[in-house]
Amino acid sequence: MATKLDPKEMVTFRDALLSEMIQFEALVNLLARQGIIDKEELLEEIKRVHATVLKAET
C-alpha cells in the first residue's frame, strides 16, 4: 500500500525549480571564482547542449 505524503513536506514545482536554479548559480559562481570554468565557455556549452537536446526531440 502506498504511503500518503505529508502536505507539509511537499514543495511546489516553482519552489523546486527555484532551489535548483539557486544551487546551479552558486556552483557556477564557485567554479568561475576558482578559475575552473569560464562563464563565457559555460554559456557556449549550454547553447550547444540545448541545441543537441532540441535536435533529439524532433
C-alpha positions as CSV (number, residue, x, y, z in Angstrom):
1,M,0.0,0.0,0.0
2,A,1.3,3.5,-0.9
3,T,2.2,5.8,1.9
4,K,0.4,9.1,1.9
5,L,2.7,12.2,1.6
6,D,2.6,14.8,4.3
7,P,1.4,18.1,2.7
8,K,3.8,20.0,5.0
9,E,6.8,18.2,3.4
10,M,5.7,18.7,-0.2
11,V,7.1,21.6,-2.3
12,T,5.6,23.3,-5.3
13,F,7.2,22.8,-8.7
14,R,8.1,26.5,-8.6
15,D,10.0,26.1,-5.3
16,A,11.8,23.0,-6.5
17,L,12.8,24.8,-9.7
18,L,13.9,27.9,-7.9
19,S,16.0,25.8,-5.5
20,E,17.7,24.0,-8.4
21,M,18.4,27.4,-10.1
22,I,20.0,28.8,-7.0
23,Q,22.2,25.7,-6.5
24,F,23.3,25.8,-10.1
25,E,24.1,29.5,-10.0
26,A,26.1,29.0,-6.7
27,L,28.1,26.1,-8.2
28,V,28.9,28.1,-11.4
29,N,30.0,31.1,-9.3
30,L,32.3,29.0,-7.2
31,L,33.8,27.2,-10.2
32,A,34.3,30.5,-12.0
33,R,35.8,32.2,-9.0
34,Q,38.3,29.4,-8.6
35,G,39.2,29.6,-12.3
36,I,38.0,26.1,-13.1
37,I,35.5,27.3,-15.7
38,D,34.9,30.5,-17.7
39,K,31.4,31.8,-17.7
40,E,31.5,32.5,-21.4
41,E,32.6,28.9,-22.1
42,L,29.8,27.7,-19.9
43,L,27.3,29.7,-21.9
44,E,28.6,28.3,-25.1
45,E,28.3,24.8,-23.8
46,I,24.8,25.4,-22.5
47,K,23.8,26.6,-26.0
48,R,25.5,23.5,-27.6
49,V,23.7,21.1,-25.2
50,H,20.4,22.9,-25.7
51,A,20.7,22.6,-29.5
52,T,21.5,18.9,-29.2
53,V,18.5,18.3,-27.0
54,L,16.2,20.2,-29.3
55,K,17.5,18.3,-32.3
56,A,17.0,15.0,-30.5
57,E,13.4,15.9,-29.7
58,T,12.5,16.3,-33.4
